[in-house]
Amino acid sequence: WPSGGEDGNGGGEEWSGLQSFLNKPSLLHEVEESLVVIEALIGWLRRRSGGDCDSVGRRPDVTVVDLCCGKGVPSVLLSHLAARSSSSECCAPLRLVRRCVMTDKIVEGRGNKGGKDDGVDWSHVRRTNVDVKRVSEGGEDELFATVPIEVWGGTNIHADGFYDRLRSLVASEGGNDSGVLAVMGIHLCGMLSPRAVGLFNALGPDRAPFLCLAPCCLPRHARKKRNRAESGAPCRAVEGLK
């Protein structure tokens, strides 16, 4: 690995973060899981565009929200796959993605360089954004990434203000919606999955027409002295919901 970035923006610290990301023991498994979600997203993007996603001049208007993202494997993978949108037909719909927003309750820390409670290392995300900047400045390379990633560390999706933050992602200054949200959640445990569904339903089909959810485990309902008709929560059925 190089000791520093070519342009001074991605020094040894950034490359070290990317190296630790690529050496992650569970990376292959997480990539496989992420590809399933990205495949569903690509299919929805293609249907939404009516097959016109191959048009280079089409304006990207989709913000992908990666709930409870952890290291952010889906977002990083998506950003790099989008770099192949001009040369690969299967990746072409990804050019409609404006940005990725990663949210997680954990905050950034020393990660693998310190103890288990030191937070997560997101150096690989910064390294990805360096590539995005290079492309925006005229660099063209399929090894680069093209979708910028924003990180909301220390964010609790159960917080009262979280819905408003999501809503602000598609709200323009004039009060009109600008673009749509595509929500994905992988390994959402316990009450995180029902919360994701609740947020999705609250946003509505105009603001959030896509949700791909891969729960890790679901909360168990107490069945004693409870009417079964009262258990569970309805979910708005949409194409692309997995």
C-alpha positions, 0 to 999 in steps of 0.5 A, a space after each residue: 500500500 502507498 504511504 501517501 495519496 497522490 494529491 496529498 488528500 489521501 495520506 497514509 492514514 486514509 490508505 491504512 483505513 482502506 486496508 483495514 476495511 479490505 482486511 475485515 474478516 467478515 468483508 466477503 460475507 457483508 459484500 455478498 449481503 450488500 450485493 443482494 440489496 444493491 441488485 434490488 435497488 438497481 432493478 427498482 431504479 431501472 423500472 422507475 426510469 422506464 429504462 431511460 437510466 442509460 441516458 447520460 444527461 439524466 439528472 440523478 435525484 435519488 438519495 440512498 439512506 443506509 440505516 444502521 450502517 456499521 462500516 458502511 459496506 453497501 454504501 462504499 460498494 455502491 459508490 464504486 459500482 456507480 463508477 462503472 455506470 457508463 461502461 456496464 449496462 447492469 450498473 447503468 441505473 446507479 448513475 441516478 443515485 445522487 448520494 448515499 447517507 450512512 446513519 448509525 448510533 455509533 460514533 467514529 473512533 480509533 476502531 481497530 487501532 484501539 479497544 472494542 468501545 472506541 467506535 468505528 473506523 470510517 477512514 475508508 469512507 473518506 478515501 472513497 470521497 477522495 475518489 469522488 472528488 477526483 472524478 468531479 475534477 475531471 478524473 476518469 477511472 473505473 477504480 474510482 468511486 462516483 457517489 459521495 457518501 455522507 455519514 451521520 454518526 451518533 444518530 439514533 433512528 429512534 430519536 424524535 427528530 430523526 424523521 425530520 432529518 430524513 425529510 430534509 434530505 429531499 426538501 428544497 428551500 422552497 418547501 417542495 420535494 427535490 428527489 426521493 429517498 431509497 432506504 435500505 437496512 441490513 441486519 437491523 436487530 430487534 425494534 430497529 426493523 419496525 422503526 425502519 418500516 415506520 419511518 418508511 411509511 411516514 415518509 410516504 410513497 412520494 418521498 420514499 418509494 423504495 425500501 429494502 429491509 434485511 432484518 437480523 432478528 425481530 422482536 417477539 410478541 407476548 401472546 398471553 392475554 393479547 388479541 392477535 389482531 392487535 399485534 404487528 404493524 402494517 407496512 405499505 406494500 411497494 415494489 422493491 420492498 424485500 
